[in-house]
């Protein structure tokens, strides 16, 4: 295989692996009543509490109106709450509630199962190498994102 063929195959394999990773996790989460949109909101907020709704929509790569429905549902279940932004009366910031803790714990367990399946047969050293290489790919692609 020449260098061009390898690069083409690599792009395809990265995309396919990412898609399968998401589908595998989605399948596990679905058995607990969590769709991708719902678990993504909780997962992102767990890492970055108090995001503006518009910033959260951008991070999820969805339209703000699409996210509004998910926030409404999660708020009705008592898993998140909207709080007025102290600097901008026009927007809200989204926070997790204490009731989200068991759901997040469950999500972390599902993520662990998914990672274990994905990394089966890959040594710790190979995982470190893969992480370093993927970080480099992400950094290369992120440069273009910050220029826009």
C-alpha positions in Angstrom: 0.0 0.0 0.0 1.4 3.4 -0.9 1.3 6.5 1.3 -1.8 8.0 -0.4 -3.7 4.7 0.0 -2.7 4.5 3.6 -3.8 8.1 4.3 -7.2 7.4 2.6 -7.7 4.2 4.5 -6.7 5.9 7.8 -9.4 8.6 7.3 -12.0 6.0 6.6 -11.0 3.9 9.6 -11.0 6.9 11.9 -14.5 7.8 10.8 -15.8 4.2 11.0 -14.3 3.6 14.4 -15.8 6.9 15.8 -19.2 6.0 14.3 -19.1 2.5 15.8 -17.9 3.8 19.2 -20.9 6.2 19.3 -23.4 3.5 18.1 -22.1 1.0 20.7 -22.4 3.6 23.5 -25.8 4.7 22.2 -27.1 1.1 22.2 -25.9 0.7 25.8 -27.4 4.0 26.9 -30.7 3.3 25.2 -31.3 0.3 27.5 -31.3 3.0 30.3 -33.7 5.4 28.5 -30.9 7.8 27.4 -30.7 9.0 23.8 -27.6 10.5 22.4 -29.0 14.0 22.8 -29.8 13.5 26.4 -26.6 11.8 27.5 -24.5 14.4 25.5 -26.1 17.3 27.4 -25.4 15.6 30.8 -21.9 14.5 29.8 -20.9 18.0 28.6 -22.4 19.8 31.6 -20.6 17.4 33.9 -17.3 18.6 32.5 -18.4 22.3 32.1 -21.2 23.4 34.4 -23.1 26.6 33.8 -22.7 26.8 30.0 -24.9 29.2 28.1 -27.5 27.3 26.2 -26.1 28.6 22.9 -22.6 27.5 23.7 -23.8 24.1 24.7 -25.7 23.8 21.4 -22.5 24.7 19.5 -20.4 22.1 21.5 -23.0 19.5 20.6 -23.1 20.6 17.0 -26.9 21.1 17.0 -29.2 24.0 16.4 -30.1 25.9 19.6 -33.8 25.2 19.0 -33.1 21.4 18.9 -31.3 21.7 22.2 -34.1 23.7 23.8 -36.4 20.6 23.6 -33.8 18.4 25.3 -33.2 20.9 28.0 -37.0 21.2 28.6 -37.2 17.4 29.0 -34.2 17.1 31.2 -35.4 20.0 33.3 -38.9 18.4 33.7 -37.1 15.3 35.0 -35.2 17.4 37.5 -31.8 16.6 36.0 -30.8 20.1 34.9 -31.9 23.6 35.7 -31.8 26.9 33.9 -30.5 29.9 35.7 -30.5 33.4 34.5 -27.1 34.7 33.3 -26.0 37.4 35.7 -24.3 39.3 32.8 -26.9 38.9 30.1 -30.6 38.9 30.9 -31.4 37.5 27.4 -29.9 34.1 28.1 -29.7 31.3 30.6 -26.9 29.1 31.9 -27.5 25.3 32.3 -26.6 23.5 35.5 -26.8 19.9 36.6 -28.9 19.1 39.6 -28.1 16.7 42.4 -30.6 14.2 40.8 -28.3 13.9 37.8 -25.5 12.2 39.9 -26.8 8.6 39.6 -27.5 9.1 35.9 -23.9 10.3 35.4 -22.5 7.5 37.4 -24.5 5.1 35.2 -23.1 6.9 32.0 -19.6 6.5 33.3 -20.1 2.8 33.8 -21.5 2.5 30.2 -18.5 4.5 28.9 -16.1 2.2 30.7 -17.8 -0.9 29.2 -17.6 0.7 25.7 -14.0 1.6 26.1 -13.1 -1.9 27.3 -14.7 -3.4 24.3 -13.1 -0.9 21.9 -9.6 -1.4 23.4 -9.7 -5.1 23.9 -6.4 -6.7 22.9 -4.6 -3.3 22.7 -1.7 -3.0 25.2 -1.3 0.0 27.5 1.7 1.2 25.4 -0.3 0.9 22.2 -3.1 2.9 23.8 -0.7 5.6 24.8 0.7 5.7 21.3 -2.8 5.9 19.8 -3.7 8.7 22.2 -0.6 10.7 21.2 -1.3 10.2 17.5 -5.0 11.1 17.8 -4.1 14.2 19.8 -1.8 15.2 17.0 -4.5 14.7 14.4 -6.9 16.8 16.5 -4.4 19.6 17.0 -3.7 19.6 13.2 -7.5 19.9 12.5 -8.1 22.4 15.3 -5.7 25.0 13.8 -8.1 25.5 11.0 -11.1 25.8 13.4 -9.5 28.7 15.3 -8.7 30.6 12.1 -12.4 31.0 11.1 
